[in-house]
Amino acid sequence: MTIAVGDKIPAATLSKVTPNGPEGVSTAEFFAGRKVALFSVPGAFTPTCSAKHLPGFVERADDLKRKGIDEIACTAVNDAFVMGAWAKAGGADAVTMLADGNAEFATALGLTMDGTKFGMGTRGQRFSMVVNDGTVEALYVEAGGEFRVSSAEYMLDHM
């Protein structure tokens, strides 16, 4: 079943790169007590993700924070090292990169896609959501191959 507005974020462990290596991040702890703008991309360093999706959230970070967002996070079915390198390459200091290396979080959300014809295996769909204290407040899922409703601009326009 696909997650919907009003649902709680499922329990999962993501990871992020730190100076000491990968660190586990519990979704229960990460989303507790604050408002998070979360977006998902099919893969770090892929064309639309690198040229539009990540840069949009980086460029609009201050606008999102003025609208009450406490943290901006990106997730992808990549490992923590790749996500860390992508953040560095994209100047994404304002975005917390959360690796979903085995697609467990994307699967728990019901938001996976089959990228095998591109050599990518199971990936997370392109989406964005606003999560308020662990509950999905807004959810924007893209149709296959599109980039419209999951952008930072779209999210801001609907807040």
Backbone torsions as a table, in degrees:
resi	resn	phi	psi	omega
1	MET	NA	138.5	179.7
2	THR	-82.5	138.1	177.7
3	ILE	-59.6	151.3	-178.1
4	ALA	-138.4	164.8	175.4
5	VAL	-56.1	133.7	-178.6
6	GLY	96.9	-15.2	178.5
7	ASP	-80.9	153.8	172.8
8	LYS	-81.5	145.2	174.7
9	ILE	-64.8	132.5	-179.1
10	PRO	-69.4	154.5	177.1
11	ALA	-69.7	129.0	177.9
12	ALA	-160.9	163.6	174.1
13	THR	-118.3	120.6	174.9
14	LEU	-101.6	180.0	175.2
15	SER	-140.9	154.5	175.8
16	LYS	-136.0	152.8	179.6
17	VAL	-83.5	139.2	177.0
18	THR	-129.7	171.1	176.2
19	PRO	-57.9	-21.7	180.0
20	ASN	-99.0	10.4	-178.8
21	GLY	106.6	-171.7	-178.8
22	PRO	-64.2	142.8	179.2
23	GLU	-129.1	133.2	177.9
24	GLY	-69.4	142.9	179.2
25	VAL	-128.8	113.8	177.7
26	SER	-77.5	129.9	178.5
27	THR	-62.7	-36.1	179.9
28	ALA	-59.3	-44.7	-179.6
29	GLU	-74.8	-41.5	-175.6
30	PHE	-62.3	-41.6	-175.2
31	PHE	-92.9	-5.2	-176.4
32	ALA	-69.8	131.7	169.4
33	GLY	70.2	17.9	178.3
34	ARG	-154.9	171.5	-178.8
35	LYS	-106.9	121.8	-174.7
36	VAL	-120.6	132.9	169.1
37	ALA	-93.8	111.9	-178.7
38	LEU	-110.8	132.8	172.1
39	PHE	-130.0	150.4	-177.4
40	SER	-121.5	138.9	176.9
41	VAL	-123.5	151.7	177.8
42	PRO	-63.2	-29.0	178.7
43	GLY	-172.8	139.8	174.1
44	ALA	-61.3	146.0	176.6
45	PHE	68.9	5.8	176.3
46	THR	-81.3	158.0	-168.6
47	PRO	-54.7	-60.5	-177.2
48	THR	-65.8	-37.4	-179.1
49	CYS	-62.6	-42.3	-177.5
50	SER	-81.8	-32.9	-176.2
51	ALA	-87.0	-26.5	-173.2
52	LYS	-129.0	-52.6	-168.7
53	HIS	-66.3	-59.5	179.3
54	LEU	-61.1	-48.1	-179.7
55	PRO	-58.6	-34.3	178.9
56	GLY	-61.7	-43.2	179.5
57	PHE	-72.7	-32.3	176.1
58	VAL	-65.9	-49.1	-177.1
59	GLU	-66.7	-30.5	-175.8
60	ARG	-103.2	13.3	-177.6
61	ALA	-56.6	-46.8	-179.4
62	ASP	-64.5	-38.3	177.8
63	ASP	-63.6	-42.0	178.3
64	LEU	-64.2	-40.8	179.9
65	LYS	-66.4	-35.4	176.0
66	ARG	-66.4	-22.7	178.2
67	LYS	-90.4	7.3	174.8
68	GLY	103.3	4.3	177.6
69	ILE	-78.0	127.6	179.2
70	ASP	-86.4	-32.6	-177.9
71	GLU	-150.3	146.0	175.6
72	ILE	-113.0	131.2	-178.7
73	ALA	-135.0	147.8	177.2
74	CYS	-121.3	138.3	174.9
75	THR	-126.2	148.8	176.6
76	ALA	-156.3	156.6	175.6
77	VAL	-83.0	77.6	175.8
78	ASN	-144.0	168.7	177.2
79	ASP	-85.0	167.1	-176.0
80	ALA	-62.3	-33.9	-179.7
81	PHE	-67.0	-42.1	177.5
82	VAL	-64.1	-44.7	179.7
83	MET	-62.8	-39.1	177.6
84	GLY	-65.3	-42.8	178.3
85	ALA	-65.2	-39.1	179.3
86	TRP	-65.3	-41.7	177.6
87	ALA	-59.7	-44.4	-179.7
88	LYS	-64.1	-46.6	-178.9
89	ALA	-65.2	-31.9	-177.8
90	GLY	-94.5	4.8	-179.0
91	GLY	58.4	40.6	-171.4
92	ALA	-97.3	47.7	178.7
93	ASP	-61.2	-27.0	-177.4
94	ALA	-82.8	-1.4	-175.7
95	VAL	-121.1	129.9	173.9
96	THR	-84.4	122.7	-177.9
97	MET	-93.9	120.8	-177.4
98	LEU	-116.2	112.8	-178.9
99	ALA	-80.6	135.0	176.3
100	ASP	-119.9	61.1	-169.1
101	GLY	-50.6	-35.0	-178.4
102	ASN	-107.3	12.4	178.7
103	ALA	63.1	22.6	-179.5
104	GLU	-68.5	-40.2	179.4
105	PHE	-69.2	-47.3	178.6
106	ALA	-58.6	-40.0	178.5
107	THR	-66.2	-44.2	179.4
108	ALA	-62.6	-32.2	177.2
109	LEU	-76.9	-16.4	-174.6
110	GLY	75.3	26.9	-175.0
111	LEU	-125.1	52.7	175.7
112	THR	-98.6	164.1	173.1
113	MET	-139.4	156.6	179.4
114	ASP	-95.3	107.4	179.7
115	GLY	-104.0	21.2	-175.4
116	THR	-63.8	-31.5	-179.8
117	LYS	-69.6	-12.7	175.4
118	PHE	-105.9	7.5	-178.9
119	GLY	74.3	22.4	-174.7
120	MET	-109.5	-7.6	-179.2
121	GLY	65.3	-151.9	178.1
122	THR	-75.9	130.1	-179.7
123	ARG	-132.3	169.2	172.5
124	GLY	-84.3	143.7	174.7
125	GLN	-66.8	162.9	173.9
126	ARG	-81.4	120.6	178.5
127	PHE	-156.3	169.6	167.7
128	SER	-140.5	157.7	177.6
129	MET	-154.5	156.6	170.7
130	VAL	-107.0	125.3	-179.0
131	VAL	-116.2	120.1	-178.5
132	ASN	-111.6	110.0	-179.6
133	ASP	51.9	43.4	176.1
134	GLY	87.6	-3.9	-179.3
135	THR	-111.6	135.1	179.3
136	VAL	-70.3	118.5	-178.9
137	GLU	-97.9	-31.2	178.2
138	ALA	-149.4	144.5	-178.2
139	LEU	-143.1	128.5	-178.4
140	TYR	-130.1	105.9	-177.3
141	VAL	-108.1	129.2	-179.6
142	GLU	-77.6	147.1	166.6
143	ALA	-71.3	155.2	-178.0
144	GLY	-51.5	130.9	176.8
145	GLY	76.6	2.5	-178.5
146	GLU	-103.5	160.3	172.0
147	PHE	-143.6	93.8	178.9
148	ARG	-140.6	-64.0	-168.8
149	VAL	-81.4	-10.8	-179.4
150	SER	-98.6	5.5	-177.9
151	SER	-75.3	160.1	176.0
152	ALA	-62.1	-38.9	-179.0
153	GLU	-62.8	-43.7	179.7
154	TYR	-63.4	-44.4	179.2
155	MET	-59.1	-47.1	179.7
156	LEU	-61.2	-41.0	179.5
157	ASP	-64.3	-21.9	-176.6
158	HIS	-107.7	13.4	177.9
159	MET	-98.1	NA	NA
